Amino acid sequence: MEILGCRGSSYGLPSRKKARLLAYLPSFPVAVEAAAAPTSVTRETKKDLFETLPDECIQHIFTFLPSPRDRCSCAAVSRRWLHLQAHMKSSDFPPAATAPTAPSFILADEDDDKVNDARLASLAVGAAARGALTELVIRDDALQPPSGSSLLAITDMGLKVVSQACAELRRLTLWECHKVGREGLATIAGACPKLEELHISRSSLVDDGALIPFAVNCPKLSLLSLDRCPMVGDRALQAFSRCSSNLETLSLSRCPLVTDAGLAAIFSSLPKLAKITISHMSAGDGALAAVGASSGGNSPKHVAICGCGAFTDRGLARLSNAAGKLETLRLEKCHAVTTEGLVMALKNWSTTLKSLSLVKCDGVGNLPEGKETTAAALLRKLQTLEINKCPRAGDEFLRLLAAAMPRLKRITLAAMDAVSDRGFISLLASLERPHAVSSVDLSGSKGITDRSVAALASAAGRSLSSLSLEGCERVTDRSLAFVGLLCPRLLELDLTNCRQISDSGVAALARRACVGGGTEKNGLEMLSLEGCEGVTDESLLMLEEMADEGKLVSLNLKRCRRLSPAGVDAIHQHLWWCDLIY
């Protein structure tokens, strides 16, 4: 990450500093002498003759600057000099003695410094001196910038200036640029024919007219992400569908003017479209029918649908028919999708699906008593299952899916109050290769007890590298005994808010066995005991030994109320290399 520009600039510098800068400019002794005149002369003779020159003359003088450093120094003298240099092309200057370095990442925003057009101009001068920009990220936090002012906000003028240095730009990100509209973006699009990624978020003036130039002038565009752009509608998407044949990734979020017609146009026309994310849109079942209907015959491999209330089982069925090569499916807040619709759709992805995520889907879960559905198709390639905050999904739902997912490697059952030990253990029992499971997240599932942890450690302990039990209040020290004995390769363990964990559990965890019964170093790298109120200073010595013998790099002891400040200070000094949170 690099911040590029003329840093440390202070406009309106004292005359003595300006004189030193002017001294670098050749063949203009009159201007230099006037700028460096003694302070004893009259007010009339102190007039800076250099500032009386026309802009064209000053720009011509700048062409004699010997190095990029001198250009930045002159640009720091005044806003006028900065403005003049920002509008000059790199070809106007003599070649530098050293080859310029093309920055791979440009960030035009800092926490302690407001972004504005002047800073963009400074960035343009520095970029022109050192090499072409390849990535530009601009975040403007001015929620209500003053009308017509570029002192506190990014405007079209700033983008026009920085476009001079953007011929090699590959990635552009605009975030909360509320005064940027058609004119500035059209200039950037015209100057950046090699643009590959375009991210625009929370920019209220960006409309179809601002985006169409990117579709027309940037044939290499492969990623388009639009978030909270209330003025963007179907016309922009139709333009991309006609011109952006290389588009591979599309992400649309909270763009209320986009309808099924615009989505269908872009879904059906782009042969390389592989990743689709639709979030909080008015998209209905009809738009998804166009997925995979492009002339190239390619089908998207990654689809995420979030907060689309009009998306139902019918739309999911259409998606499964159109996108037959899908590898990743994520459904979030799709409350109209039911268990029956999900099971039917999974049949068409039985040979391709690798990851399934269901987040906050109220319609998915246990079937009503007495109601049955067809068995889920066998998903032999599925390796990742995530079910998060689906209130109706319980043990019966897991039993239904378990028979179809025999080769899981990563399991997430988070905030699932309806899931108990019975459901989780049945899922483990259905696995053909439980020893291949590498990551399990049971955070917030209050029905999980020591029985589940014991079953997991017995079945998958040899391969398990990450385990989260955050908020599992029924987990006790017995679970840590199983983990310490049977999980020698565990790298990350989260026990946040496991209130029944005490010093005995930490001691059991410290006595980690190794593969083959040897005395291998403890491999635990990250451990969180946040909110474990039973942990006292007695555990600190064992944690020190664990860190000394292993490779612990992160330890969270926050809200462990029985730890003394002196004990925490001591372990902090002892584990100086460890990221200790307290």
Number of C-alpha atoms within 10 A of each C-alpha: 8 10 16 21 22 23 14 8 17 12 14 13 13 10 17 13 14 19 18 14 19 21 17 16 19 12 11 13 12 12 21 22 16 17 25 19 17 12 10 8 9 9 8 7 14 17 14 18 14 16 13 11 11 9 13 10 11 16 16 13 14 23 17 16 18 16 16 21 14 16 24 22 18 22 27 23 21 15 16 15 21 24 17 17 26 28 18 20 14 20 9 12 19 13 14 13 9 9 9 15 12 15 18 15 17 21 16 21 18 12 7 6 9 17 23 22 23 21 25 27 30 26 26 31 31 26 28 27 24 22 17 22 28 22 20 20 15 21 20 23 18 17 11 10 18 12 8 9 13 18 15 17 28 29 24 20 19 21 23 22 26 27 25 24 29 28 18 17 23 21 22 20 16 20 16 21 26 22 25 22 20 17 16 21 22 21 21 26 24 16 21 24 20 19 26 19 20 18 16 20 20 17 22 17 17 26 18 18 18 21 23 22 20 26 22 16 20 22 18 17 25 19 20 17 16 21 19 19 22 19 17 24 19 18 19 21 23 22 20 25 22 14 19 26 18 18 25 18 19 19 17 20 21 20 20 16 15 22 16 17 17 20 24 22 23 26 26 21 23 27 23 20 26 19 19 20 16 21 21 20 22 19 25 18 19 18 23 25 22 22 29 27 19 18 10 12 12 18 22 24 20 21 21 16 21 21 21 21 16 16 24 18 19 18 21 22 22 18 23 22 18 19 24 20 21 24 20 20 17 17 23 21 22 25 21 17 22 19 18 18 19 16 19 19 22 21 18 21 23 22 18 18 24 22 19 17 17 20 20 21 24 19 21 25 21 20 19 7 6 5 7 9 12 9 14 20 19 18 23 16 18 24 19 20 20 18 23 22 22 24 20 20 24 21 21 18 18 21 18 20 19 22 18 20 23 22 21 27 21 19 20 19 23 24 23 24 18 21 24 18 17 17 21 24 20 16 21 21 17 18 20 12 15 22 17 19 25 20 20 22 20 26 24 22 24 21 21 26 19 18 17 21 26 20 18 25 23 17 21 23 26 20 20 27 20 20 23 21 25 25 22 24 21 16 24 19 20 19 22 27 23 22 27 24 19 24 28 23 20 24 18 19 20 20 24 25 22 23 21 18 25 20 18 18 22 22 20 19 24 23 15 25 20 19 12 7 8 8 10 14 16 25 21 25 17 19 20 21 26 23 22 23 20 19 24 16 17 15 19 19 14 18 20 18 12 22 24 14 14 15 17 23 16 18 20 19 21 17 16 20 15 12 20 12 11 10 15 17 12 14 17 17 10 13 19 10 13 18 14 17 15 15
